[in-house]
Amino acid sequence: MSLRDRKRARTRQALVDAATELFQRQGYDRTTVADIAAAAEIGTRTFFSYFASKEELLFPESDTRVQAVVAAIDSRAPAEGPAEVLLRALSAVPDTGDDLVGPLAALRLELIRTVPAVRGRALQIQLDAQQEIARRLAEAFADRIDLVRAAALTGAFVGAVTGALQVLLEDPEHLATPADLHAAVRAATDTALAPWLRPGV
């Protein structure tokens, strides 16, 4: 990673950290983009070269996770089926600390429940991710599944991850380490995709 890329990554993380602290301290609605930019010691105009809105700050790794799944599809082994590829992708997704188990994860869940704009953005991100993954699966396994079946499989996969995280993040006892959370999510996806792993399905 170049020096410029490292500086951008630090600034991006500073914005996420500042937003998390401000949202917790003074509330989401009372926190402005200008507040977040000032706390991260950058200009408001510069903020928008990193994030399109303050909602985006709550989902900093969404693109990274989708790209990890796409990369797994692109690098599939000849013997792998669509479900196996998705399960392998889950292991390849980065465990990014706070995005999974820290203050940001718990805050995001609370705001999805209470702030319509955040809930809407979360749903849009999920729908966009499902469509992209389903399309890539259908293209990669054109001899095995059509787009409808690819969408069904992707829905089972994304639904298992989302549902498991909602339950796990509601209980502080589950907020141990990224590895613990990842293992629990993997168990949920194994269950959801079991029918797709049967020979001939």
KASULTA-V186622 format. One record per residue. N is the residue number from 0. PHI is phi in whole degrees, 0 to 359 (* if undefined). BURIAL is b if it has 9 or more other ideal C-beta (glycine too) atoms within 8 Angstrom, else e. Layout:
N/PHI/BURIAL
N/PHI/BURIAL
This chain:
0/*/e
1/288/e
2/301/e
3/298/e
4/294/e
5/294/b
6/295/e
7/296/b
8/296/b
9/294/e
10/295/b
11/299/b
12/293/e
13/298/b
14/295/b
15/298/b
16/296/b
17/296/b
18/296/b
19/302/b
20/295/b
21/291/b
22/300/b
23/289/e
24/278/e
25/240/e
26/95/e
27/295/b
28/294/e
29/273/e
30/262/b
31/256/e
32/301/b
33/298/e
34/299/b
35/294/b
36/299/b
37/297/e
38/295/b
39/270/b
40/62/e
41/226/b
42/280/e
43/299/e
44/297/e
45/295/b
46/310/b
47/284/b
48/276/e
49/249/b
50/221/b
51/283/e
52/197/e
53/288/b
54/299/b
55/298/b
56/297/b
57/278/b
58/229/b
59/291/b
60/252/b
61/298/b
62/295/e
63/299/b
64/291/b
65/297/b
66/295/e
67/294/b
68/292/b
69/299/b
70/297/b
71/295/b
72/296/b
73/294/e
74/258/e
75/301/b
76/274/e
77/304/e
78/275/e
79/280/e
80/261/b
81/302/b
82/292/b
83/298/b
84/297/b
85/296/b
86/293/b
87/294/b
88/299/b
89/299/b
90/288/e
91/274/e
92/294/b
93/298/e
94/272/e
95/256/b
96/57/e
97/300/b
98/295/b
99/257/b
100/231/b
101/266/b
102/303/e
103/297/b
104/297/b
105/294/b
106/296/b
107/301/b
108/299/b
109/297/e
110/287/b
111/299/b
112/284/e
113/248/e
114/242/b
115/305/e
116/296/e
117/288/b
118/299/b
119/297/e
120/293/b
121/298/b
122/294/e
123/295/e
124/299/b
125/295/b
126/296/e
127/297/e
128/296/b
129/298/b
130/295/b
131/295/b
132/294/b
133/299/b
134/298/b
135/291/b
136/297/b
137/298/b
138/291/e
139/287/b
140/241/b
141/301/e
142/276/e
143/239/e
144/220/b
145/266/e
146/294/e
147/295/e
148/292/b
149/297/b
150/293/b
151/295/e
152/296/b
153/296/b
154/298/b
155/296/b
156/293/b
157/295/b
158/297/b
159/295/b
160/297/b
161/296/b
162/297/b
163/296/b
164/296/b
165/300/b
166/292/e
167/295/b
168/283/b
169/287/e
170/251/e
171/304/e
172/295/e
173/275/b
174/276/b
175/267/e
176/229/e
177/303/b
178/296/e
179/296/b
180/295/b
181/298/b
182/296/e
183/292/b
184/293/b
185/297/b
186/298/b
187/294/b
188/289/b
189/301/b
190/294/e
191/295/b
192/263/b
193/309/e
194/299/e
195/280/b
196/268/b
197/289/e
198/304/e
199/86/e
200/266/e
